[in-house]
Amino acid sequence: MWTLLVVLGAFLLWDCRGKEGPQGPPGPQGPSGQDLTRIREGYIRGTVKGRDTVLNQNFQFSFDYTYVPVWSGYPGYWMPESGQPDTIQIFFAREGEMGGSLSIDLRHRRSTNTTWVDYLSANILEISGNNALEYNLNYSSSRDTAYVTGFSLRGDSLVSGRLTYIKRSKPIPDTLTAEFSSRLLRVISYQRQGQSSVHTPQSHSE
């Protein structure tokens, strides 16, 4: 009996619901989503070759890195070396679309127009079919060799040149060569009441 009353009540409610009204106009368009497009600017491109002592075979990777690393957010920077106003520090890095990266830290002495590599870090990645080939290096004044030729610093805002790295710690040395070009931002240091300086990357023009 109760079941019959419930069914009958539901039927009456459905029958008395009325007709739907006309559809209203579409609402306003929402705000644009965040632009997650990665920045491409300048390049570090070249090759690394050597001999795999485990597989006993030669190898050669090519790379062409043009993406500004997400962790830095800016294409490169330069700033005076602490205690050496005639020398500037230059840093820039690039990543590949599918992975891999290369970071270069240089020192440049204006009075003698000499440039040297202070630090170099690379994770060279080459994807071929189902294989991912990887080469890693970290250079910091070790027995290996790293130097720059054809160096150019135009207006303190654009750096270019050619990098060579030779891993002499292997019986048959590996060699990495790369050409690079990067825009630079100037880092200005502010001292406040004897506290440590605050570094702020800023655009620079002559």
C-alpha positions as CSV (number, residue, x, y, z in Angstrom):
1,M,0.0,0.0,0.0
2,W,2.8,2.4,0.9
3,T,4.7,1.6,-2.2
4,L,1.6,2.3,-4.3
5,L,1.2,5.7,-2.6
6,V,4.9,6.7,-3.2
7,V,4.7,5.7,-6.9
8,L,1.4,7.7,-7.3
9,G,2.9,10.8,-5.6
10,A,6.0,10.7,-7.8
11,F,3.8,10.4,-10.9
12,L,1.7,13.5,-9.8
13,L,4.9,15.6,-9.1
14,W,6.3,14.7,-12.6
15,D,3.0,15.4,-14.3
16,C,2.7,18.9,-12.6
17,R,6.3,20.0,-13.1
18,G,5.5,22.3,-16.0
19,K,7.3,23.0,-19.2
20,E,10.9,24.2,-19.4
21,G,11.5,27.8,-20.2
22,P,13.6,29.1,-23.1
23,Q,17.4,28.7,-22.7
24,G,19.1,31.9,-21.5
25,P,21.9,33.7,-23.3
26,P,25.5,32.4,-22.8
27,G,27.4,33.9,-19.9
28,P,30.4,36.2,-20.4
29,Q,33.7,34.7,-21.5
30,G,36.0,33.8,-18.6
31,P,39.6,35.2,-18.3
32,S,42.3,33.8,-20.4
33,G,44.3,31.0,-18.9
34,Q,47.9,31.3,-17.9
35,D,50.4,31.3,-20.8
36,L,52.7,28.3,-20.2
37,T,54.6,28.7,-23.4
38,R,58.3,28.3,-22.8
39,I,60.7,31.1,-23.7
40,R,63.1,30.5,-26.6
41,E,66.0,33.0,-26.9
42,G,69.5,32.6,-28.1
43,Y,71.2,29.2,-28.3
44,I,73.9,26.8,-27.2
45,R,74.4,24.2,-29.9
46,G,77.2,21.7,-30.8
47,T,78.4,18.2,-30.4
48,V,80.1,16.0,-27.8
49,K,82.1,13.0,-28.9
50,G,84.4,10.4,-27.3
51,R,84.7,6.7,-26.6
52,D,82.6,4.6,-24.4
53,T,85.1,2.5,-22.4
54,V,82.4,0.1,-21.2
55,L,80.9,-0.7,-24.6
56,N,84.3,-0.2,-26.3
57,Q,82.8,2.0,-29.1
58,N,82.9,5.6,-30.2
59,F,79.9,7.9,-29.6
60,Q,78.8,11.4,-30.8
61,F,75.8,13.4,-29.7
62,S,74.5,16.5,-31.3
63,F,72.5,19.1,-29.3
64,D,70.7,22.4,-30.0
65,Y,69.4,24.0,-26.9
66,T,67.3,27.2,-27.3
67,Y,64.9,27.2,-24.3
68,V,65.5,29.4,-21.3
69,P,65.5,27.2,-18.2
70,V,62.4,27.3,-16.1
71,W,64.4,27.4,-12.9
72,S,66.2,30.7,-13.9
73,G,63.4,32.5,-15.8
74,Y,65.9,34.9,-17.6
75,P,68.2,34.4,-20.5
76,G,71.5,35.2,-18.8
77,Y,73.1,37.8,-16.6
78,W,76.4,39.6,-15.9
79,M,77.7,41.3,-12.8
80,P,81.0,42.7,-11.5
81,E,83.3,40.1,-9.8
82,S,83.5,40.8,-6.1
83,G,86.7,42.7,-5.2
84,Q,87.7,42.8,-8.9
85,P,85.9,45.7,-10.6
86,D,87.8,45.1,-13.9
87,T,86.4,41.5,-14.1
88,I,82.8,40.5,-14.7
89,Q,80.9,37.3,-14.2
90,I,78.7,36.0,-17.0
91,F,76.2,33.2,-16.6
92,F,73.7,31.7,-19.0
93,A,72.0,28.3,-19.6
94,R,69.7,26.7,-22.1
95,E,67.5,23.6,-22.2
96,G,66.3,21.3,-25.0
97,E,62.7,20.7,-25.9
98,M,62.8,17.0,-25.1
99,G,65.3,17.4,-22.2
100,G,69.0,18.0,-21.6
101,S,70.6,21.3,-20.6
102,L,74.0,23.1,-20.6
103,S,75.1,25.9,-18.2
104,I,78.1,28.1,-18.7
105,D,79.7,30.4,-16.1
106,L,82.4,32.7,-17.5
107,R,84.8,35.4,-16.2
108,H,85.8,38.3,-18.5
109,R,88.6,40.8,-17.7
110,R,88.0,44.0,-19.6
111,S,91.5,45.5,-19.4
112,T,93.1,42.5,-21.1
113,N,90.1,41.3,-23.0
114,T,90.6,37.8,-21.7
115,T,87.9,35.3,-21.0
116,W,87.9,31.9,-19.1
117,V,85.5,29.2,-18.1
118,D,84.9,29.2,-14.3
119,Y,82.2,26.5,-14.3
120,L,80.5,24.3,-16.8
121,S,77.7,21.8,-16.3
122,A,75.9,19.7,-18.9
123,N,73.4,17.0,-19.2
124,I,73.4,16.2,-23.0
125,L,70.4,14.1,-24.0
126,E,69.8,12.6,-27.4
127,I,66.6,10.6,-28.1
128,S,66.8,8.2,-31.0
129,G,63.9,5.8,-31.5
130,N,63.4,3.9,-28.2
131,N,66.8,4.9,-26.9
132,A,67.8,7.9,-24.8
133,L,71.5,8.6,-24.9
134,E,72.9,10.7,-22.1
135,Y,76.2,12.5,-21.4
136,N,77.0,14.4,-18.2
137,L,79.8,16.7,-17.3
138,N,80.8,19.0,-14.5
139,Y,83.9,21.2,-14.9
140,S,85.4,23.5,-12.3
141,S,89.2,24.0,-12.8
142,S,90.0,20.3,-12.7
143,R,92.5,18.4,-14.7
144,D,90.1,18.7,-17.7
145,T,90.3,21.7,-20.0
146,A,87.6,24.2,-21.0
147,Y,88.1,27.5,-22.9
148,V,86.3,30.0,-25.1
149,T,87.3,31.4,-28.4
150,G,85.8,34.1,-30.7
151,F,84.3,35.7,-27.6
152,S,82.2,38.8,-28.1
153,L,80.4,41.0,-25.6
154,R,78.4,43.7,-27.4
155,G,77.2,46.5,-25.3
156,D,77.2,44.4,-22.1
157,S,73.9,43.0,-23.3
158,L,74.7,40.3,-25.9
159,V,77.4,37.6,-25.5
160,S,78.5,35.1,-28.1
161,G,81.4,32.8,-28.8
162,R,82.6,29.2,-29.1
163,L,83.2,26.8,-26.2
164,T,85.5,23.8,-26.1
165,Y,85.7,21.2,-23.3
166,I,88.2,18.4,-23.3
167,K,87.9,15.6,-20.7
168,R,91.5,14.7,-20.3
169,S,90.8,12.5,-17.3
170,K,89.9,9.7,-19.7
171,P,92.5,7.6,-21.5
172,I,90.9,8.7,-24.8
173,P,89.6,12.3,-24.1
174,D,86.0,13.3,-24.7
175,T,85.5,16.6,-26.6
176,L,82.5,19.0,-26.4
177,T,82.4,22.0,-28.8
178,A,79.5,24.5,-28.8
179,E,78.6,27.8,-30.2
180,F,76.5,30.1,-28.1
181,S,74.6,33.4,-28.1
182,S,72.7,34.9,-25.3
183,R,71.1,38.2,-24.2
184,L,72.3,39.3,-20.8
185,L,70.7,41.2,-17.9
186,R,72.8,43.2,-15.6
187,V,72.7,42.4,-11.9
188,I,72.9,45.5,-9.6
189,S,73.9,44.9,-6.0
190,Y,72.5,47.1,-3.2
191,Q,74.1,47.2,0.3
192,R,71.9,48.1,3.2
193,Q,73.3,48.7,6.7
194,G,76.2,46.3,6.3
195,Q,73.9,43.4,5.4
196,S,74.6,41.0,2.5
197,S,73.9,42.5,-0.9
198,V,70.6,41.9,-2.7
199,H,71.0,41.0,-6.4
200,T,68.3,42.1,-8.8
201,P,68.5,41.2,-12.6
202,Q,67.7,44.3,-14.6
203,S,67.8,45.2,-18.3
204,H,70.9,47.2,-19.4
205,S,71.5,49.5,-22.3
206,E,74.4,51.7,-23.2
